[in-house]
Amino acid sequence: MRESSGQLKQSRELRSGAAQRSPAALFLRQFLSAPGQIGAIAPSSIHLARRMMENFDFESVRAVAEFGPGAGVFTQELLSRVQPGTKVIIIEKNPVMAAEVRRRFPQLQIHETSAEDIADVCVKEGLPAQGGLDAIISGLPFAAFPDSLQDAILGAAVSALRPGGWFVTFAYYQGLALPAGRRFAAKLPRYFRTVERSRGVLRNLPPAFVYRCST
């Protein structure tokens, strides 16, 4: 049976709307408009998300924050692993990406601010300004950030974490060729008691690895 012109138009509109809502298309548009905030042309892969969550004792995690969820790939993996009743705090400065995370996870409150404001966000969420978080998962493009912003976010993260808390972020291999990427790698041991680097995740665009740091 042939579709009518009205049905064809509706089908095209549905396909167009789905394309506009796809995480990859959304991510690419935001990268082109604000590369310093987004830092990549595509969202992280599920393989990188799983590597980010490795070696976590989620039974002991009662409060966790995510910096820069982007399209929500890490968020989805995080929510599949945390225990019921765990407080999950999401910070996304980009308003378009924040709207996407709200659409995908309406049960979460999204704070549209900078990660360096984590102390204020913790207070709003009923947690202490300092030492109230067990872990922080970060998807922020630190290699695209100026030196001062790297320091501001790392300092805020350390203050927000309890002793023995975890800060987990990732970097692209290509970012190590950039001065900001090398500065960030050199800073981590100054802020954290331990710093570990994971095996590479090649099934990601671009290939990446994970920094796992503890206070």
ABEGO torsion letter per residue (X at the ends): XBBBAAAAAAAAAAAAAAAAABAAAAAAAAAAABAAAAGBABBBBAAAAAAAABGBBAAABABBBBBGAEAGAAAAAAAAABBBGBBBBBBBABAAAAAAAAAABAABBBBBBBAAAAAAAAAAAGBBABGABABBBBABBAAABBAAAAAAAAAAAAAABBBGBBBBBBBBAAAAABAAAAAAAAAAAAABABBBBBBBBABBOBBBBBBBBBX
